[in-house]
Amino acid sequence: SNLLDAGDSDQQPKHTNLLSTQRLTDVFPASPTDRIRMSGPVSLASSSIDLPPACYKEVKRHTKANNTASQRAVVPSLETVRSILTSPATTNAAKKPTLVPVYRQISSDLITPSAAYLKVSAHHKDSDFSFLFESAATEQVGRYSFVGAGPRKVLATGPGHGPECDPLPALEAELAQHVVAHVPGLQLPPMAGGAVGYVGYDCVRYFEPKTARPMKDVLQIPESLFMLFDTIVAFDRFYGVLKVITYLHVPEDAAQLEAEYQKATQTIDELVAVLNSPDIPIPEQQPIKLGQEYTSNVGQQGYESHVTELKKHIVKGDIIQAVPSQRFARPTTLHPFNIYRHLRTVNPSPYLFYVNCKDFQIVGASPELLVKSEAGRVITHPIAGTVKRGKTPEEDQRLADELRSSLKDRAEHVMLVDLARNDVNRVGDPYTVRVDHLMVVEKFSHVQHLVSQVSGVLRAGQTRFDAFRSIFPAGTVSGAPKVRAMELIAELEKEKRGIYAGAVGYFGYGGVDEKGEEVEGAMDTCIALRTMLVKDGVAYLQAGGGIVFDSDEYDEWLETMNKLGANMQCITTAEELYYDQQQQAAGKS
């Protein structure tokens, strides 16, 4: 399938976020002046490095030469691991390391993330939990992609699935049991193992108890679900390589260290063999039935009545803005991964993800970061203000200028930036909280958005989990003031939102640095927008819009339909594609 093909290029990539990596066309931006966004463990700020084309080609040449030597080697060696674990920095560390990262690096020029996901998930036949994280946008390429399958543990919460409580303390406690040793000179991506999954919107009732209301549970899925991975595949688009990363579990008895090292290398070697296999286990597609209808949970009249009610509360002064939503259900026999394969080509986005949760699958192309944290710095990206892409460069620029000058969009955006600044300030050192950039127009595949960035350094005693609670859910999917807006939304919608407007992402393992001091792991999460839940042969799609005092009921309903348009069209066109293939195959038989 051409969706699994990969290309190569000596042109420069541009990093967009920590979550993942790859433009769907597998082609780098053509301009030699494009800036390379490097965002690794050293620099959360995504510092920009300008490299001339000749220099970039030299980097590629050295990388390919070094790959030949490192293809067969597992790094670090057993001797290095032994010396690390007996060094003063480790023995005197604040926490005794329990894990040592080891990896093997191979070229990724003939392996795509989609192909790797299919191979790795098929390799773990005894597990129905897996994930694929990628990144793409119209004019940018993210650096990393991540693949994982067969987690060692799954944590779920919610009625019928686990405890009904805040999911973060249990997740934090689970991750705290594992401390990664510092390996000098070892360069790993920000995600090298840890927890991958989602926190559903309805978990807010544990973070802000005032918002709790009796809600109908239509979807019957966990309120949160996280998979714990000790082994992942990480694609590095910049260097054209992938790393198979796993962890050596430090034994109590030093005499068992070699056996543990051999166990880790065996895990790596098995996965490398799987990745190098020429066979790609394409998902079996059931016969397609065309013409299935979408059904809204509230309908146009119901949604417009919600808008009317919220406007009354705005006039009373209860709230300034609120974001109601509607959900559509659509029967489909499409394999969920085939939906993802099509979505990533028609709606490339900064956060692309496919998460298999056994009984249901999450397929998403989100444009918006919720919150990320690394090295103690927290970042969030409010998005508010949208206009379509132009058919020509001139029209595209004109529409962008109109968006920048729109008083309504600017007013709404500034309000949400202020809300984000307040959320970060609740956990950050107030002297470090700042708006890094304000109302920048970012261009995506189908639309242009006004985007800002707010950041701050965590105060002493505050963690990434505190930052997540403070910012979740985003003001762009709830309203302002946030708590009161969420109360009113719950009273109107009366149904759990599930994954929609929640968060999808990862929490990496923490560890110790070269001085033996404790270092918190990375976190990167996006808002579950433009996201589909596939369960029992039904695809669920949900969207909302910000309501202000002068909102028009019909226009607001239409806005939700426009937001759902890309995903609706994705399912329809994918069904038509596979239907035609099946008809052609039937004609030949």
C-alpha positions in Angstrom: 0.0 0.0 0.0 1.3 3.5 -0.9 0.2 4.6 2.6 3.0 2.6 4.1 5.7 3.7 1.6 8.6 5.9 2.8 10.9 8.3 1.0 14.2 9.9 1.8 15.6 13.4 1.5 18.6 15.5 2.3 16.5 18.5 2.8 15.8 19.9 6.3 13.0 18.8 8.6 11.3 21.1 11.1 10.3 19.8 14.5 6.9 20.7 15.8 6.3 18.9 19.1 7.7 16.3 21.4 5.0 13.7 20.8 6.0 12.5 17.4 7.5 12.8 14.0 6.5 12.3 10.5 4.9 14.2 7.6 2.6 11.8 5.8 4.1 12.4 2.4 7.5 11.6 4.0 8.9 14.7 2.3 10.8 17.4 4.2 10.1 21.1 3.6 11.8 22.2 0.4 13.2 25.5 1.6 16.9 25.4 2.5 16.3 28.2 5.0 13.7 26.2 7.0 14.7 26.1 10.7 15.3 22.8 12.4 13.3 22.5 15.6 15.4 20.4 18.0 13.5 19.4 21.0 15.2 16.7 23.1 15.8 16.2 26.8 18.2 19.1 26.9 15.9 21.8 25.5 12.2 21.8 26.2 11.9 25.2 24.6 12.3 23.7 21.2 15.3 25.9 20.5 15.9 26.6 16.8 19.2 25.7 15.1 19.9 27.1 11.6 22.0 24.8 9.5 23.0 25.5 5.9 22.2 22.7 3.4 25.8 21.6 3.1 26.1 21.3 6.8 22.9 19.3 7.0 24.1 16.9 4.3 27.3 16.4 6.3 25.3 15.5 9.4 23.4 13.0 7.3 26.6 11.5 5.8 28.2 11.0 9.3 24.9 9.6 10.7 24.7 7.0 7.9 28.4 6.1 8.4 27.9 5.7 12.1 24.7 3.6 11.6 26.7 0.9 9.9 28.9 0.4 13.0 25.9 0.7 15.5 23.5 -1.6 13.6 24.7 -4.6 15.5 25.6 -3.1 18.9 23.4 -2.7 21.9 24.1 0.4 23.8 25.3 0.7 26.6 27.5 -2.4 27.0 27.3 -4.7 30.0 30.6 -3.4 31.3 29.2 0.2 31.0 26.0 -0.8 32.8 28.0 -2.4 35.6 30.3 0.6 36.1 27.2 3.0 36.1 25.5 1.0 38.8 28.6 0.9 41.0 29.6 4.6 40.5 29.3 7.1 43.4 26.7 9.1 41.5 24.4 6.0 41.4 25.2 4.6 44.9 24.7 8.0 46.5 21.7 9.0 44.4 18.6 10.5 45.9 16.7 7.4 44.7 18.3 4.1 43.9 17.9 3.4 40.1 15.8 0.4 39.2 16.0 0.7 35.4 18.8 1.1 32.9 17.9 2.1 29.4 19.5 0.0 26.6 18.8 0.3 22.9 19.8 -0.7 19.4 19.7 1.7 16.5 18.9 0.8 12.9 18.2 2.8 9.8 14.6 3.7 9.2 14.9 4.5 5.5 12.8 1.4 4.5 10.5 1.3 7.6 7.6 3.7 8.3 5.9 4.2 11.6 2.7 2.7 10.3 4.5 -0.4 9.0 6.4 -0.7 12.3 3.2 -0.5 14.3 1.5 -3.3 12.3 4.6 -5.5 12.7 5.1 -4.8 16.4 1.5 -5.2 17.4 1.2 -8.4 15.4 4.3 -9.7 17.2 2.5 -9.2 20.5 -0.4 -11.5 19.6 -1.2 -12.1 23.3 -2.0 -8.4 23.9 -4.7 -6.2 22.5 -3.2 -3.0 23.8 -0.9 -0.9 21.6 -0.3 2.6 20.3 1.2 4.7 17.4 2.0 8.4 17.9 3.0 10.6 14.9 3.1 14.2 14.0 2.5 16.1 10.8 1.2 19.5 9.7 0.8 21.2 6.4 4.1 23.1 6.5 6.0 21.2 9.3 7.5 17.8 10.2 7.8 16.6 13.7 11.0 14.9 14.8 9.8 11.8 16.6 7.3 9.0 16.2 6.6 6.3 18.8 5.3 2.7 18.6 4.5 0.3 21.4 2.6 -2.9 22.0 2.2 -5.5 24.7 2.4 -3.3 27.8 3.5 -4.9 31.1 0.5 -3.3 32.9 -2.8 -1.4 32.2 -4.3 1.1 34.6 -8.0 1.9 34.0 -10.5 3.9 36.1 -14.3 4.5 36.0 -17.5 2.6 36.6 -17.2 -1.0 35.5 -13.5 -0.7 34.7 -11.7 0.3 37.9 -11.8 2.7 40.8 -14.0 5.8 40.5 -11.4 8.4 41.5 -8.7 10.8 40.3 -6.6 8.6 38.0 -3.4 10.5 38.5 -2.3 9.4 42.0 -2.2 5.8 41.0 -0.4 6.6 37.8 2.1 8.8 39.7 2.7 6.0 42.3 3.2 3.4 39.6 5.8 5.5 37.7 7.5 6.5 41.0 8.4 2.8 41.6 10.8 3.0 38.6 13.8 5.2 38.6 16.0 5.4 35.4 19.7 5.5 35.9 21.8 8.2 34.3 23.9 6.9 31.4 26.6 9.4 30.4 26.5 10.4 26.7 23.3 8.4 26.1 20.9 10.4 23.9 17.3 9.2 24.0 14.1 10.8 22.8 11.8 12.5 25.5 9.6 9.4 25.4 11.6 6.3 26.1 9.2 4.3 28.2 6.4 5.0 30.7 2.7 5.5 30.5 0.7 6.0 27.3 -3.0 6.6 27.2 -5.8 9.1 27.9 -7.6 11.0 30.6 -11.3 11.4 29.6 -13.0 14.8 30.0 -15.3 13.4 32.7 -12.3 13.0 35.1 -12.7 16.7 35.8 -15.3 15.8 38.4 -12.4 14.5 40.5 -10.2 17.6 39.9 -13.1 20.0 40.4 -15.8 18.3 42.5 -18.2 21.2 42.0 -18.6 20.2 38.4 -20.0 16.7 39.2 -23.5 16.0 38.0 -25.4 12.8 37.3 -24.5 11.9 33.7 -25.6 9.2 31.4 -22.8 6.9 30.2 -23.6 6.1 26.6 -20.1 5.0 25.5 -19.3 2.7 28.5 -15.6 3.1 28.3 -13.0 3.7 31.1 -12.8 7.3 32.3 -9.0 7.0 32.0 -6.7 4.3 30.6 -2.9 4.1 30.7 -0.6 1.4 29.4 2.8 1.0 31.0 5.6 0.2 28.5 9.2 -0.8 29.2 9.9 -1.4 25.5 9.1 1.0 22.6 10.3 1.9 19.1 11.2 5.5 18.6 11.7 7.0 15.1 14.1 9.9 14.8 13.2 11.7 11.6 16.1 14.1 11.8 18.7 11.4 11.7 16.8 8.8 9.6 17.1 6.1 12.3 14.9 4.3 14.8 15.8 3.1 18.2 14.4 -0.1 19.8 14.5 0.9 23.5 14.0 -1.3 26.5 15.0 -1.3 30.1 17.3 -3.6 32.1 15.6 -4.2 35.5 18.4 -3.8 38.1 18.5 -7.0 40.2 18.9 -7.1 43.9 21.7 -9.6 43.5 24.6 -8.1 41.4 25.4 -11.6 40.2 22.2 -11.6 38.2 23.1 -8.5 36.3 24.4 -10.3 33.2 21.3 -12.4 33.0 19.1 -9.3 33.1 21.3 -7.7 30.4 20.9 -10.7 28.2 17.2 -10.7 28.7 17.1 -7.0 27.6 19.2 -7.6 24.5 17.1 -10.6 23.6 14.0 -8.4 23.7 15.7 -5.9 21.5 17.1 -8.4 19.0 13.6 -10.0 18.6 12.0 -6.7 17.9 14.7 -5.7 15.4 14.1 -8.9 13.5 10.4 -8.2 13.5 11.0 -4.7 12.1 13.4 -5.9 9.4 11.0 -8.5 8.2 9.7 -7.8 4.7 6.2 -8.9 5.6 3.7 -6.3 6.7 0.5 -7.7 8.4 -2.1 -5.5 6.8 -5.3 -5.5 8.8 -8.0 -7.7 7.3 -10.8 -5.5 6.0 -14.4 -6.8 6.3 -16.9 -6.2 3.4 -17.9 -2.5 3.2 -21.5 -1.4 3.4 -21.9 2.1 1.9 -24.5 4.7 2.7 -24.5 4.5 6.5 -26.0 7.6 8.3 -24.7 9.8 11.1 -27.0 10.3 14.1 -26.5 13.2 16.5 -27.1 12.8 20.2 -29.0 16.1 20.4 -29.8 17.1 16.9 -29.7 20.6 15.4 -32.7 21.9 17.4 -31.2 20.5 20.7 -27.8 22.0 20.1 -29.3 25.4 19.2 -31.3 25.3 22.4 -28.1 24.7 24.4 -26.6 27.8 22.7 -29.7 29.9 23.7 -29.5 28.7 27.3 -25.8 29.5 27.6 -26.3 33.0 26.1 -28.8 33.7 28.9 -26.2 32.8 31.5 -23.7 35.0 29.7 -26.1 38.0 29.8 -26.7 37.3 33.6 -23.0 37.5 34.1 -22.6 33.8 35.2 -20.0 33.1 32.6 -18.2 34.9 29.7 -18.0 31.9 27.4 -18.9 28.2 27.3 -18.2 25.4 24.8 -21.2 23.0 24.4 -20.8 20.0 22.0 -22.7 17.3 20.1 -21.7 13.7 19.3 -22.4 11.8 16.2 -22.6 8.0 15.9 -21.9 6.3 12.5 -22.0 2.5 11.9 -19.0 1.3 9.9 -17.2 -2.0 9.1 -13.9 -0.2 8.5 -11.0 -1.6 10.4 -10.1 1.2 12.9 -6.5 1.2 11.7 -7.6 1.7 8.1 -9.5 4.8 9.3 -6.3 6.0 10.8 -4.3 5.3 7.7 -6.7 7.4 5.7 -7.0 10.2 8.3 -3.3 10.8 8.4 -3.3 11.5 4.7 -6.3 13.7 4.5 -6.0 15.6 7.8 -2.3 15.8 8.8 -2.0 17.4 12.2 0.6 18.1 14.9 -0.8 15.2 17.0 -1.7 12.0 15.1 -2.5 9.0 17.2 -3.9 5.5 17.1 -4.5 3.8 20.4 -5.8 0.3 20.7 -7.5 -0.2 24.0 -8.7 -3.8 23.3 -12.5 -3.2 23.3 -12.3 0.1 21.5 -9.8 2.2 19.5 -9.0 5.9 19.5 -8.2 7.5 16.2 -7.2 11.2 16.3 -5.7 14.1 14.4 -5.6 16.9 17.0 -4.2 20.3 16.3 -3.8 21.4 19.9 -1.3 20.7 22.7 -2.9 20.6 26.1 0.2 20.6 28.3 3.7 19.3 28.2 6.5 19.3 30.8 10.1 18.6 30.6 13.0 19.6 32.9 10.5 21.4 35.1 9.1 23.7 32.5 5.4 23.6 31.6 4.0 24.7 28.2 0.5 25.0 26.9 -0.8 26.3 23.5 -4.2 28.0 23.5 -5.9 27.9 20.1 -8.9 30.1 19.3 -9.8 31.7 16.0 -10.1 29.7 12.8 -10.3 30.4 9.1 -10.1 28.1 6.1 -7.1 27.7 3.9 -7.0 29.7 0.7 -7.0 28.1 -2.8 -4.0 30.3 -3.8 -1.1 31.7 -1.8 -2.6 35.2 -2.2 -6.0 34.1 -0.9 -4.4 32.1 1.9 -2.5 35.3 3.1 -5.6 37.4 2.8 -7.6 35.1 5.0 -4.7 34.9 7.5 -4.7 38.8 7.7 -8.4 38.8 8.2 -8.1 36.3 11.0 -5.4 38.4 12.7 -7.5 41.6 12.5 -10.9 40.0 13.5 -11.9 41.8 16.7 -14.2 38.9 17.8 -11.5 36.2 17.3 -8.8 38.4 19.0 -11.1 39.1 22.0 -11.9 35.4 22.5 -8.3 34.4 22.0 -7.0 36.9 24.6 -9.5 35.7 27.1 -8.3 32.1 26.6 -4.7 33.1 26.8 -5.4 34.8 30.1 -7.1 31.7 31.4 -4.1 29.6 30.3 -1.8 32.0 32.0 -3.8 31.7 35.2 -3.8 27.9 35.0 0.0 27.8 34.6 0.4 30.4 37.4 -1.4 28.1 39.8 1.6 25.7 39.7 4.4 27.8 38.3 6.8 30.3 39.8 5.0 33.6 39.0 8.2 35.2 38.0 8.7 32.7 35.2 5.2 32.5 33.8 5.0 34.3 30.5 3.3 34.5 27.1 6.1 33.3 24.7 4.2 34.3 21.6 0.7 35.7 21.1 -1.8 35.2 18.3 0.5 33.7 15.7 -1.3 32.3 12.6 -0.4 28.6 12.2 -1.4 26.9 9.0 -2.8 23.4 9.0 -4.0 21.1 6.2 -7.5 22.5 6.0 -7.6 25.6 8.3 -5.6 28.4 9.8 -5.6 29.0 13.6 -4.6 31.8 15.9 -2.1 30.1 18.3 -0.3 31.4 21.4 2.1 29.8 23.8 2.2 30.2 27.6 4.9 28.7 29.7 6.3 28.7 33.2 8.7 26.8 35.5 7.1 24.6 38.2 7.4 25.9 41.8 9.2 23.8 44.3 6.9 21.0 45.4 4.8 21.0 42.3 4.9 18.2 39.7 3.8 17.5 36.1 0.7 15.9 37.6 -0.2 19.1 39.4 0.3 21.0 36.2 -1.9 18.6 34.3 -4.7 18.9 36.9 -4.4 22.7 36.8 -4.7 23.0 33.1 -7.1 20.1 32.4 -9.5 20.5 30.6 -8.4 23.3 28.3 -10.4 26.5 28.3 -10.9 26.0 24.6 -13.2 23.0 25.3 -14.8 24.3 28.5 -15.2 28.0 28.8 -14.6 30.9 31.2 -14.8 31.0 34.1 -13.9 27.4 33.7 -15.6 25.7 36.6 -18.9 27.5 36.2 -18.9 26.9 32.5 -18.3 23.2 33.0 -21.2 23.0 35.5 -23.6 24.5 33.0 -22.3 22.3 30.2 -22.9 19.2 32.3 -26.5 20.3 33.2 -27.2 20.8 29.5 -25.5 17.8 27.9 -26.4 15.3 30.5 -24.1 12.7 28.9 -20.5 11.8 29.6 -18.2 13.2 26.9 -15.8 10.3 27.2 -12.5 10.9 25.4 -13.7 14.0 23.6 -12.1 17.2 25.1 -10.0 15.1 27.4 -6.3 14.4 26.8 -4.2 11.8 24.9 -0.4 11.5 25.5 2.3 10.1 27.6 4.1 10.4 31.0 7.6 9.2 30.8 9.7 7.5 33.5 11.6 9.7 35.9 15.2 9.1 36.9 18.4 10.6 38.3 20.9 13.0 36.6 24.7 12.9 36.6 24.8 14.3 40.1 22.4 11.7 41.4 19.6 14.2 41.9 16.0 13.2 41.1 14.7 14.2 37.7 11.0 14.1 36.8 10.0 12.4 33.5 8.6 14.1 30.5 4.9 14.7 29.8 3.3 15.5 26.5 -0.5 15.5 26.0 -2.8 16.9 23.4 -6.5 17.8 23.6 -8.7 15.0 22.2 -10.2 17.1 19.3 -10.8 15.8 15.8 -10.8 12.4 17.5 -12.9 9.3 16.8 -13.8 6.5 19.1 -14.5 3.2 17.4 -16.3 0.6 19.4 -18.5 -2.3 18.4 -18.7 -1.3 14.8 -19.6 2.3 15.5 -17.5 5.4 15.0 -18.2 8.2 17.5 -17.3 11.8 16.5 -17.8 14.9 18.7 -17.2 18.6 18.3 -18.2 21.9 20.1 -17.8 25.6 19.7 -17.3 28.6 21.9 -20.5 30.5 22.8 -20.3 34.2 23.6 -23.1 36.8 24.2 -23.7 37.6 20.5 -23.4 34.0 19.1 -26.0 33.0 16.5 -27.6 29.6 17.2 -27.5 28.4 13.6 -24.0 29.6 13.0 -22.8 27.8 16.1 -24.4 24.5 15.1 -22.9 24.9 11.6 -19.5 25.4 13.1 -19.6 22.1 14.9 -20.6 20.4 11.6 -17.7 22.1 9.8 -15.3 20.9 12.6 -16.6 17.3 12.1 -16.4 17.6 8.4 -12.9 16.3 7.9 -13.4 13.2 10.0 -16.8 12.5 8.5 -15.3 12.8 5.0 -12.4 10.6 6.1 -14.8 7.7 6.9 -16.9 8.2 3.8 -13.9 8.3 1.4 -12.1 5.4 3.1 -15.2 3.3 2.8 -15.5 4.2 -0.9 -11.8 3.3 -1.5 -12.0 -0.1 0.2 -15.4 -0.8 -1.4 -13.9 -0.2 -4.9 -11.0 -2.4 -4.1 -13.3 -5.2 -2.9 -15.4 -4.9 -6.0 -12.4 -5.1 -8.2 -11.1 -8.1 -6.4 -14.5 -9.8 -6.6 -14.6 -9.1 -10.4 -11.3 -10.8 -10.8 -12.2 -14.0 -8.9 
